[in-house]
Amino acid sequence: MPRSGHKSITIRSEVYDIWQEWYEERKHNLYLLGITSFAGLFTTVIMSAKNKDGEHLTKIMETRLDNK
């Protein structure tokens, strides 16, 4: 159960493992940017995609669809 004021999401284990490894390799540099946790990384990534009006996310989705 998440803390009060928080929600949880479900992602595939493979996706989690990739992002967890990426986070662990860059933890020190991310800390210097104010990202102090794995959840903080996801918050930053999701809000960044939202702030760019989904432009980056759209490019990712188009690339994935083109490669099928």
C-alpha positions, 0 to 999 in steps of 0.5 A, a space after each residue: 500500500 502506498 503512502 498517503 498522497 501517493 499512488 502505485 503503478 504496475 510495470 513489467 518486471 523487465 522494464 523495472 529491471 532496466 530502469 533500476 539498473 539505469 538508476 543505480 549506475 547514475 545514482 550519484 549524478 541524479 542526486 546532484 540534480 535533486 533526484 534522490 530516489 527511484 520513485 523520484 526518477 520516475 516522477 521526473 521522467 513522467 513530468 518531463 514527458 507531460 511538460 513537452 506536451 507528449 512530444 518525446 513520448 510520441 516519438 518513442 511510440 512512433 519508433 516502436 510502431 515503425 519497428 513492428 
